[in-house]
Amino acid sequence: MALELRPNCECCDKDLPPDALDACICTFECTFCRDCVETVLSNVCPNCGGGFAPRPIRPSREWRDGLSTAKRPPSTKRVSMSITRDEARAFAAGIRNIRPEER
């Protein structure tokens, strides 16, 4: 199953197109820009408590049959956090010093 490739940062609503180099995701594919991951979330997903990794870039060119953004387009549904930035910061403060692989 291909990644959804959500179109925006769930915190600041910045556009994150499929080729965005600053898009980060958690294992549940919550999507945030690198700036929010570092300055607001302290590398703690406000939804699951996990850490973030750079979101892979889906090729725009079809190098193999059916595998490109043209054949498997990214999502157009914008997603937002269900909590405020202050709530996300408070949540992160409690666990940010625990390494993601130990949370």
C-alpha positions as CSV (number, residue, x, y, z in Angstrom):
1,M,0.0,0.0,0.0
2,A,1.4,3.4,-1.0
3,L,1.7,6.3,1.4
4,E,-1.2,8.8,1.4
5,L,1.2,11.8,1.0
6,R,-0.9,14.3,2.8
7,P,-0.8,17.8,1.3
8,N,-0.1,19.9,4.3
9,C,1.5,20.3,7.7
10,E,-1.1,19.3,10.3
11,C,0.2,22.1,12.6
12,C,0.8,25.2,10.5
13,D,-1.1,24.2,7.3
14,K,2.0,24.8,5.1
15,D,1.7,23.1,1.7
16,L,3.8,20.0,1.5
17,P,3.6,18.7,-2.1
18,P,4.8,15.2,-2.9
19,D,8.3,16.4,-3.6
20,A,8.7,18.5,-0.4
21,L,12.0,17.9,1.2
22,D,10.8,19.3,4.6
23,A,7.8,16.9,5.0
24,C,8.1,14.6,8.0
25,I,5.8,11.7,9.0
26,C,5.3,9.3,12.0
27,T,4.5,5.6,11.6
28,F,0.8,6.5,11.3
29,E,1.6,9.0,8.5
30,C,0.8,12.1,10.6
31,T,2.4,14.8,8.5
32,F,4.2,17.9,9.6
33,C,6.8,20.3,8.2
34,R,10.3,20.0,9.6
35,D,10.0,23.5,11.2
36,C,7.0,22.4,13.3
37,V,8.6,19.1,14.1
38,E,11.6,20.9,15.5
39,T,10.2,24.1,17.0
40,V,6.7,23.1,18.2
41,L,6.6,19.4,18.6
42,S,10.1,18.5,19.7
43,N,10.1,15.4,17.5
44,V,7.0,14.1,19.3
45,C,3.9,13.3,17.3
46,P,1.0,15.0,19.1
47,N,-1.3,12.2,17.9
48,C,0.6,9.0,18.8
49,G,3.7,10.1,20.8
50,G,6.1,8.6,18.2
51,G,9.0,10.3,16.5
52,F,9.3,11.6,12.9
53,A,11.3,10.6,9.8
54,P,11.6,12.4,6.5
55,R,8.7,11.6,4.2
56,P,9.9,9.7,1.1
57,I,9.4,11.3,-2.2
58,R,7.2,9.4,-4.7
59,P,8.7,9.6,-8.2
60,S,6.8,11.9,-10.6
61,R,8.1,9.8,-13.5
62,E,6.8,6.3,-14.0
63,W,10.0,4.3,-13.8
64,R,8.0,1.1,-13.3
65,D,4.4,0.5,-14.5
66,G,1.8,2.3,-12.4
67,L,4.3,3.6,-9.8
68,S,4.4,7.4,-9.9
69,T,2.4,10.4,-8.6
70,A,0.6,10.4,-11.9
71,K,-0.7,6.8,-11.5
72,R,-0.9,6.9,-7.6
73,P,-1.7,10.6,-6.9
74,P,-1.1,12.1,-3.4
75,S,-4.1,12.9,-1.2
76,T,-5.8,16.3,-1.6
77,K,-7.5,16.0,1.8
78,R,-6.0,18.6,4.2
79,V,-5.6,17.4,7.8
80,S,-5.2,19.5,11.0
81,M,-4.3,18.6,14.6
82,S,-7.2,18.0,16.9
83,I,-5.4,19.9,19.7
84,T,-3.8,23.4,20.0
85,R,-0.1,24.1,19.5
86,D,0.1,24.8,23.3
87,E,-1.4,21.4,24.0
88,A,1.0,19.8,21.6
89,R,4.0,21.5,23.2
90,A,2.8,20.4,26.7
91,F,2.3,16.8,25.5
92,A,5.8,16.8,23.9
93,A,7.4,18.3,27.0
94,G,6.5,15.2,29.0
95,I,8.1,12.7,26.7
96,R,10.6,14.5,24.4
97,N,13.6,13.4,26.4
98,I,12.7,9.7,25.8
99,R,14.2,8.4,22.6
100,P,11.5,7.7,20.0
101,E,12.4,4.0,19.9
102,E,11.9,3.8,23.7
103,R,8.5,5.5,23.8
